């Protein structure tokens, strides 16, 4: 399965340090260096997209954030010169290794 032809909605890309602080981003956020984006694909469950990225793409960090089914929350993905292939879920209960559904 791929996502060819689907629309991707980017909700956050490159941020200035001031904007990053304003939105509560981590001080060392890869958004500041233009290495990260937050997004979703309308009509395709965020967990499904995150699993596909995990299994098919090279990345530094993949985070399924505040997912409660469907297109709720967002997917954070980053790429750098030294990719860690770190996979996390962040939700209202905490931060977890791996991808967690509802």
N, CA, C and O atoms as a GROMACS GRO file, in nm:
protein
  408
    1UNK      N    1   0.084  -0.118   0.000
    1UNK     CA    2   0.000   0.000   0.000
    1UNK      C    3   0.088   0.124   0.000
    1UNK      O    4   0.188   0.130   0.072
    2UNK      N    5   0.052   0.220  -0.079
    2UNK     CA    6   0.120   0.349  -0.081
    2UNK      C    7   0.015   0.458  -0.072
    2UNK      O    8  -0.105   0.430  -0.061
    3UNK      N    9   0.058   0.580  -0.077
    3UNK     CA   10  -0.034   0.693  -0.065
    3UNK      C   11  -0.024   0.784  -0.186
    3UNK      O   12  -0.052   0.904  -0.175
    4UNK      N   13   0.015   0.730  -0.300
    4UNK     CA   14   0.026   0.808  -0.422
    4UNK      C   15  -0.108   0.871  -0.457
    4UNK      O   16  -0.211   0.804  -0.459
    5UNK      N   17  -0.105   0.999  -0.484
    5UNK     CA   18  -0.226   1.069  -0.522
    5UNK      C   19  -0.306   1.126  -0.406
    5UNK      O   20  -0.404   1.198  -0.428
    6UNK      N   21  -0.267   1.096  -0.285
    6UNK     CA   22  -0.338   1.149  -0.169
    6UNK      C   23  -0.287   1.288  -0.132
    6UNK      O   24  -0.170   1.320  -0.155
    7UNK      N   25  -0.373   1.367  -0.076
    7UNK     CA   26  -0.337   1.499  -0.026
    7UNK      C   27  -0.273   1.482   0.111
    7UNK      O   28  -0.320   1.404   0.193
    8UNK      N   29  -0.166   1.556   0.135
    8UNK     CA   30  -0.101   1.560   0.266
    8UNK      C   31  -0.119   1.702   0.320
    8UNK      O   32  -0.083   1.798   0.252
    9UNK      N   33  -0.173   1.714   0.440
    9UNK     CA   34  -0.191   1.845   0.503
    9UNK      C   35  -0.081   1.863   0.606
    9UNK      O   36  -0.076   1.793   0.707
   10UNK      N   37   0.008   1.960   0.580
   10UNK     CA   38   0.117   1.990   0.673
   10UNK      C   39   0.067   2.096   0.770
   10UNK      O   40   0.030   2.206   0.730
   11UNK      N   41   0.068   2.061   0.898
   11UNK     CA   42   0.018   2.153   1.000
   11UNK      C   43   0.130   2.232   1.066
   11UNK      O   44   0.104   2.334   1.129
   12UNK      N   45   0.254   2.185   1.053
   12UNK     CA   46   0.368   2.257   1.107
   12UNK      C   47   0.494   2.210   1.035
   12UNK      O   48   0.519   2.090   1.021
   13UNK      N   49   0.573   2.305   0.990
   13UNK     CA   50   0.700   2.273   0.924
   13UNK      C   51   0.813   2.346   0.993
   13UNK      O   52   0.829   2.335   1.114
   14UNK      N   53   0.890   2.420   0.916
   14UNK     CA   54   1.002   2.496   0.973
   14UNK      C   55   0.948   2.609   1.061
   14UNK      O   56   0.858   2.683   1.020
   15UNK      N   57   1.005   2.622   1.181
   15UNK     CA   58   0.962   2.726   1.275
   15UNK      C   59   1.082   2.808   1.318
   15UNK      O   60   1.192   2.756   1.332
   16UNK      N   61   1.061   2.935   1.339
   16UNK     CA   62   1.164   3.018   1.401
   16UNK      C   63   1.173   2.978   1.548
   16UNK      O   64   1.077   2.923   1.603
   17UNK      N   65   1.286   3.005   1.614
   17UNK     CA   66   1.294   2.974   1.757
   17UNK      C   67   1.183   3.042   1.838
   17UNK      O   68   1.130   2.983   1.932
   18UNK      N   69   1.147   3.165   1.801
   18UNK     CA   70   1.042   3.236   1.875
   18UNK      C   71   0.906   3.166   1.856
   18UNK      O   72   0.833   3.146   1.954
   19UNK      N   73   0.872   3.130   1.733
   19UNK     CA   74   0.747   3.059   1.710
   19UNK      C   75   0.748   2.923   1.780
   19UNK      O   76   0.647   2.882   1.838
   20UNK      N   77   0.861   2.855   1.777
   20UNK     CA   78   0.871   2.725   1.844
   20UNK      C   79   0.843   2.738   1.993
   20UNK      O   80   0.771   2.656   2.049
   21UNK      N   81   0.898   2.840   2.057
   21UNK     CA   82   0.870   2.864   2.200
   21UNK      C   83   0.722   2.893   2.220
   21UNK      O   84   0.660   2.842   2.313
   22UNK      N   85   0.665   2.976   2.132
   22UNK     CA   86   0.524   3.016   2.143
   22UNK      C   87   0.430   2.895   2.136
   22UNK      O   88   0.330   2.892   2.206
   23UNK      N   89   0.461   2.796   2.051
   23UNK     CA   90   0.373   2.680   2.038
   23UNK      C   91   0.409   2.569   2.136
   23UNK      O   92   0.347   2.462   2.134
   24UNK      N   93   0.507   2.592   2.222
   24UNK     CA   94   0.543   2.493   2.324
   24UNK      C   95   0.632   2.382   2.272
   24UNK      O   96   0.637   2.274   2.331
   25UNK      N   97   0.704   2.408   2.162
   25UNK     CA   98   0.795   2.308   2.107
   25UNK      C   99   0.918   2.288   2.194
   25UNK      O  100   0.955   2.375   2.273
   26UNK      N  101   0.980   2.171   2.181
   26UNK     CA  102   1.102   2.141   2.256
   26UNK      C  103   1.211   2.240   2.213
   26UNK      O  104   1.219   2.278   2.096
   27UNK      N  105   1.296   2.282   2.307
   27UNK     CA  106   1.402   2.378   2.273
   27UNK      C  107   1.494   2.330   2.161
   27UNK      O  108   1.549   2.411   2.086
   28UNK      N  109   1.511   2.200   2.149
   28UNK     CA  110   1.600   2.144   2.046
   28UNK      C  111   1.518   2.084   1.930
   28UNK      O  112   1.566   1.993   1.861
   29UNK      N  113   1.398   2.133   1.909
   29UNK     CA  114   1.308   2.078   1.807
   29UNK      C  115   1.372   2.082   1.668
   29UNK      O  116   1.436   2.180   1.630
   30UNK      N  117   1.355   1.974   1.595
   30UNK     CA  118   1.403   1.970   1.457
   30UNK      C  119   1.320   2.059   1.365
   30UNK      O  120   1.359   2.081   1.250
   31UNK      N  121   1.208   2.108   1.412
   31UNK     CA  122   1.132   2.205   1.334
   31UNK      C  123   1.215   2.332   1.313
   31UNK      O  124   1.204   2.396   1.208
   32UNK      N  125   1.297   2.370   1.410
   32UNK     CA  126   1.378   2.491   1.402
   32UNK      C  127   1.481   2.481   1.289
   32UNK      O  128   1.512   2.581   1.224
   33UNK      N  129   1.532   2.364   1.265
   33UNK     CA  130   1.634   2.345   1.161
   33UNK      C  131   1.572   2.302   1.028
   33UNK      O  132   1.645   2.274   0.932
   34UNK      N  133   1.440   2.295   1.020
   34UNK     CA  134   1.374   2.256   0.897
   34UNK      C  135   1.383   2.108   0.868
   34UNK      O  136   1.367   2.066   0.753
   35UNK      N  137   1.408   2.027   0.971
   35UNK     CA  138   1.423   1.883   0.954
   35UNK      C  139   1.299   1.805   0.995
   35UNK      O  140   1.301   1.682   0.994
   36UNK      N  141   1.189   1.873   1.030
   36UNK     CA  142   1.070   1.803   1.080
   36UNK      C  143   0.943   1.866   1.024
   36UNK      O  144   0.940   1.985   0.990
   37UNK      N  145   0.839   1.785   1.015
   37UNK     CA  146   0.707   1.832   0.976
   37UNK      C  147   0.602   1.753   1.054
   37UNK      O  148   0.621   1.636   1.087
   38UNK      N  149   0.491   1.819   1.081
   38UNK     CA  150   0.373   1.756   1.139
   38UNK      C  151   0.265   1.757   1.032
   38UNK      O  152   0.249   1.857   0.962
   39UNK      N  153   0.192   1.648   1.018
   39UNK     CA  154   0.097   1.638   0.908
   39UNK      C  155  -0.007   1.530   0.934
   39UNK      O  156   0.001   1.456   1.031
   40UNK      N  157  -0.105   1.523   0.844
   40UNK     CA  158  -0.200   1.412   0.837
   40UNK      C  159  -0.244   1.397   0.692
   40UNK      O  160  -0.226   1.488   0.610
   41UNK      N  161  -0.301   1.282   0.660
   41UNK     CA  162  -0.352   1.255   0.525
   41UNK      C  163  -0.503   1.240   0.539
   41UNK      O  164  -0.550   1.139   0.591
   42UNK      N  165  -0.581   1.339   0.492
   42UNK     CA  166  -0.727   1.332   0.508
   42UNK      C  167  -0.784   1.201   0.454
   42UNK      O  168  -0.753   1.157   0.344
   43UNK      N  169  -0.868   1.140   0.536
   43UNK     CA  170  -0.936   1.018   0.495
   43UNK      C  171  -0.859   0.890   0.521
   43UNK      O  172  -0.912   0.781   0.500
   44UNK      N  173  -0.734   0.901   0.566
   44UNK     CA  174  -0.656   0.782   0.599
   44UNK      C  175  -0.615   0.793   0.745
   44UNK      O  176  -0.554   0.891   0.786
   45UNK      N  177  -0.649   0.692   0.822
   45UNK     CA  178  -0.622   0.689   0.965
   45UNK      C  179  -0.475   0.720   0.994
   45UNK      O  180  -0.386   0.663   0.930
   46UNK      N  181  -0.448   0.810   1.089
   46UNK     CA  182  -0.311   0.848   1.122
   46UNK      C  183  -0.225   0.730   1.166
   46UNK      O  184  -0.106   0.726   1.134
   47UNK      N  185  -0.282   0.636   1.237
   47UNK     CA  186  -0.205   0.518   1.277
   47UNK      C  187  -0.163   0.437   1.155
   47UNK      O  188  -0.051   0.388   1.149
   48UNK      N  189  -0.252   0.423   1.058
   48UNK     CA  190  -0.220   0.350   0.935
   48UNK      C  191  -0.104   0.417   0.862
   48UNK      O  192  -0.012   0.350   0.815
   49UNK      N  193  -0.108   0.550   0.852
   49UNK     CA  194  -0.001   0.624   0.785
   49UNK      C  195   0.130   0.609   0.862
   49UNK      O  196   0.235   0.586   0.802
   50UNK      N  197   0.124   0.621   0.995
   50UNK     CA  198   0.245   0.609   1.077
   50UNK      C  199   0.308   0.469   1.064
   50UNK      O  200   0.430   0.457   1.056
   51UNK      N  201   0.227   0.367   1.061
   51UNK     CA  202   0.279   0.230   1.044
   51UNK      C  203   0.346   0.218   0.907
   51UNK      O  204   0.453   0.157   0.896
   52UNK      N  205   0.285   0.274   0.804
   52UNK     CA  206   0.343   0.267   0.670
   52UNK      C  207   0.479   0.339   0.667
   52UNK      O  208   0.575   0.288   0.609
   53UNK      N  209   0.486   0.456   0.730
   53UNK     CA  210   0.614   0.528   0.735
   53UNK      C  211   0.718   0.445   0.809
   53UNK      O  212   0.830   0.429   0.762
   54UNK      N  213   0.680   0.393   0.925
   54UNK     CA  214   0.772   0.311   1.005
   54UNK      C  215   0.829   0.195   0.923
   54UNK      O  216   0.948   0.165   0.933
   55UNK      N  217   0.745   0.132   0.844
   55UNK     CA  218   0.784   0.010   0.773
   55UNK      C  219   0.848   0.035   0.636
   55UNK      O  220   0.906  -0.057   0.579
   56UNK      N  221   0.837   0.158   0.583
   56UNK     CA  222   0.880   0.179   0.444
   56UNK      C  223   0.976   0.295   0.420
   56UNK      O  224   1.038   0.300   0.314
   57UNK      N  225   0.991   0.387   0.512
   57UNK     CA  226   1.072   0.505   0.488
   57UNK      C  227   1.190   0.516   0.584
   57UNK      O  228   1.190   0.456   0.691
   58UNK      N  229   1.288   0.593   0.544
   58UNK     CA  230   1.402   0.627   0.630
   58UNK      C  231   1.365   0.756   0.702
   58UNK      O  232   1.320   0.852   0.639
   59UNK      N  233   1.383   0.760   0.834
   59UNK     CA  234   1.350   0.880   0.911
   59UNK      C  235   1.436   0.883   1.037
   59UNK      O  236   1.496   0.783   1.075
   60UNK      N  237   1.440   0.998   1.099
   60UNK     CA  238   1.507   1.012   1.228
   60UNK      C  239   1.409   0.981   1.340
   60UNK      O  240   1.435   0.896   1.426
   61UNK      N  241   1.297   1.052   1.339
   61UNK     CA  242   1.199   1.037   1.445
   61UNK      C  243   1.058   1.034   1.386
   61UNK      O  244   1.025   1.115   1.299
   62UNK      N  245   0.978   0.942   1.432
   62UNK     CA  246   0.838   0.929   1.393
   62UNK      C  247   0.757   0.929   1.521
   62UNK      O  248   0.775   0.842   1.607
   63UNK      N  249   0.666   1.025   1.534
   63UNK     CA  250   0.585   1.034   1.656
   63UNK      C  251   0.438   1.044   1.617
   63UNK      O  252   0.400   1.134   1.542
   64UNK      N  253   0.358   0.953   1.668
   64UNK     CA  254   0.213   0.961   1.654
   64UNK      C  255   0.164   1.042   1.775
   64UNK      O  256   0.173   0.995   1.889
   65UNK      N  257   0.113   1.163   1.750
   65UNK     CA  258   0.081   1.254   1.860
   65UNK      C  259  -0.069   1.275   1.876
   65UNK      O  260  -0.139   1.311   1.781
   66UNK      N  261  -0.117   1.252   1.997
   66UNK     CA  262  -0.255   1.279   2.039
   66UNK      C  263  -0.359   1.213   1.949
   66UNK      O  264  -0.464   1.271   1.921
   67UNK      N  265  -0.328   1.094   1.904
   67UNK     CA  266  -0.415   1.014   1.818
   67UNK      C  267  -0.528   0.953   1.900
   67UNK      O  268  -0.505   0.891   2.004
   68UNK      N  269  -0.651   0.970   1.852
   68UNK     CA  270  -0.768   0.909   1.914
   68UNK      C  271  -0.858   0.845   1.809
   68UNK      O  272  -0.979   0.834   1.827
   69UNK      N  273  -0.796   0.804   1.699
   69UNK     CA  274  -0.869   0.742   1.588
   69UNK      C  275  -0.883   0.838   1.472
   69UNK      O  276  -0.890   0.960   1.491
   70UNK      N  277  -0.888   0.784   1.351
   70UNK     CA  278  -0.906   0.865   1.232
   70UNK      C  279  -0.792   0.963   1.210
   70UNK      O  280  -0.675   0.927   1.218
   71UNK      N  281  -0.828   1.088   1.182
   71UNK     CA  282  -0.729   1.193   1.159
   71UNK      C  283  -0.707   1.280   1.282
   71UNK      O  284  -0.659   1.392   1.269
   72UNK      N  285  -0.742   1.229   1.399
   72UNK     CA  286  -0.718   1.308   1.520
   72UNK      C  287  -0.568   1.318   1.547
   72UNK      O  288  -0.492   1.229   1.509
   73UNK      N  289  -0.528   1.425   1.611
   73UNK     CA  290  -0.386   1.446   1.639
   73UNK      C  291  -0.309   1.471   1.511
   73UNK      O  292  -0.362   1.528   1.416
   74UNK      N  293  -0.184   1.428   1.510
   74UNK     CA  294  -0.099   1.447   1.393
   74UNK      C  295   0.017   1.350   1.398
   74UNK      O  296   0.041   1.283   1.498
   75UNK      N  297   0.088   1.343   1.286
   75UNK     CA  298   0.209   1.262   1.274
   75UNK      C  299   0.326   1.357   1.264
   75UNK      O  300   0.325   1.448   1.180
   76UNK      N  301   0.426   1.338   1.346
   76UNK     CA  302   0.550   1.414   1.339
   76UNK      C  303   0.655   1.322   1.278
   76UNK      O  304   0.672   1.209   1.323
   77UNK      N  305   0.724   1.370   1.176
   77UNK     CA  306   0.834   1.292   1.119
   77UNK      C  307   0.950   1.386   1.092
   77UNK      O  308   0.932   1.500   1.049
   78UNK      N  309   1.071   1.335   1.117
   78UNK     CA  310   1.191   1.416   1.093
   78UNK      C  311   1.296   1.331   1.023
   78UNK      O  312   1.292   1.208   1.024
   79UNK      N  313   1.391   1.401   0.964
   79UNK     CA  314   1.501   1.338   0.892
   79UNK      C  315   1.626   1.419   0.923
   79UNK      O  316   1.621   1.542   0.926
   80UNK      N  317   1.737   1.350   0.945
   80UNK     CA  318   1.862   1.421   0.973
   80UNK      C  319   1.979   1.344   0.912
   80UNK      O  320   1.960   1.240   0.849
   81UNK      N  321   2.098   1.395   0.933
   81UNK     CA  322   2.218   1.327   0.883
   81UNK      C  323   2.248   1.198   0.960
   81UNK      O  324   2.320   1.112   0.911
   82UNK      N  325   2.195   1.186   1.080
   82UNK     CA  326   2.219   1.066   1.162
   82UNK      C  327   2.086   1.012   1.213
   82UNK      O  328   2.052   1.030   1.330
   83UNK      N  329   2.011   0.948   1.125
   83UNK     CA  330   1.876   0.901   1.157
   83UNK      C  331   1.876   0.792   1.264
   83UNK      O  332   1.944   0.690   1.251
   84UNK      N  333   1.799   0.816   1.371
   84UNK     CA  334   1.790   0.722   1.484
   84UNK      C  335   1.682   0.617   1.464
   84UNK      O  336   1.682   0.514   1.532
   85UNK      N  337   1.589   0.641   1.370
   85UNK     CA  338   1.473   0.552   1.349
   85UNK      C  339   1.396   0.533   1.481
   85UNK      O  340   1.354   0.423   1.515
   86UNK      N  341   1.378   0.644   1.553
   86UNK     CA  342   1.306   0.643   1.681
   86UNK      C  343   1.156   0.653   1.654
   86UNK      O  344   1.111   0.739   1.578
   87UNK      N  345   1.079   0.564   1.716
   87UNK     CA  346   0.934   0.561   1.698
   87UNK      C  347   0.868   0.578   1.835
   87UNK      O  348   0.896   0.503   1.928
   88UNK      N  349   0.781   0.679   1.845
   88UNK     CA  350   0.716   0.711   1.972
   88UNK      C  351   0.567   0.738   1.951
   88UNK      O  352   0.523   0.768   1.841
   89UNK      N  353   0.492   0.726   2.059
   89UNK     CA  354   0.355   0.775   2.066
   89UNK      C  355   0.348   0.870   2.184
   89UNK      O  356   0.395   0.838   2.293
   90UNK      N  357   0.289   0.986   2.162
   90UNK     CA  358   0.263   1.081   2.270
   90UNK      C  359   0.113   1.103   2.273
   90UNK      O  360   0.052   1.137   2.172
   91UNK      N  361   0.055   1.082   2.391
   91UNK     CA  362  -0.089   1.106   2.406
   91UNK      C  363  -0.115   1.171   2.541
   91UNK      O  364  -0.021   1.209   2.610
   92UNK      N  365  -0.240   1.182   2.578
   92UNK     CA  366  -0.276   1.251   2.702
   92UNK      C  367  -0.231   1.173   2.826
   92UNK      O  368  -0.232   1.228   2.936
   93UNK      N  369  -0.191   1.046   2.808
   93UNK     CA  370  -0.144   0.965   2.921
   93UNK      C  371   0.007   0.967   2.936
   93UNK      O  372   0.059   0.930   3.042
   94UNK      N  373   0.080   1.008   2.832
   94UNK     CA  374   0.225   1.010   2.843
   94UNK      C  375   0.295   0.988   2.711
   94UNK      O  376   0.238   1.007   2.603
   95UNK      N  377   0.421   0.946   2.722
   95UNK     CA  378   0.508   0.922   2.607
   95UNK      C  379   0.550   0.776   2.609
   95UNK      O  380   0.591   0.724   2.713
   96UNK      N  381   0.539   0.709   2.494
   96UNK     CA  382   0.564   0.564   2.488
   96UNK      C  383   0.652   0.532   2.368
   96UNK      O  384   0.646   0.600   2.266
   97UNK      N  385   0.734   0.430   2.382
   97UNK     CA  386   0.810   0.378   2.269
   97UNK      C  387   0.715   0.300   2.179
   97UNK      O  388   0.626   0.230   2.228
   98UNK      N  389   0.734   0.312   2.048
   98UNK     CA  390   0.651   0.240   1.952
   98UNK      C  391   0.524   0.315   1.920
   98UNK      O  392   0.499   0.424   1.973
   99UNK      N  393   0.443   0.256   1.834
   99UNK     CA  394   0.316   0.316   1.795
   99UNK      C  395   0.203   0.251   1.874
   99UNK      O  396   0.195   0.128   1.884
  100UNK      N  397   0.117   0.333   1.931
  100UNK     CA  398   0.002   0.285   2.008
  100UNK      C  399  -0.126   0.342   1.950
  100UNK      O  400  -0.136   0.462   1.924
  101UNK      N  401  -0.221   0.255   1.930
  101UNK     CA  402  -0.354   0.300   1.885
  101UNK      C  403  -0.439   0.338   2.003
  101UNK      O  404  -0.390   0.353   2.115
  102UNK      N  405  -0.568   0.353   1.979
  102UNK     CA  406  -0.659   0.392   2.086
  102UNK      C  407  -0.702   0.271   2.166
  102UNK      O  408  -0.779   0.284   2.261
   0.00000   0.00000   0.00000
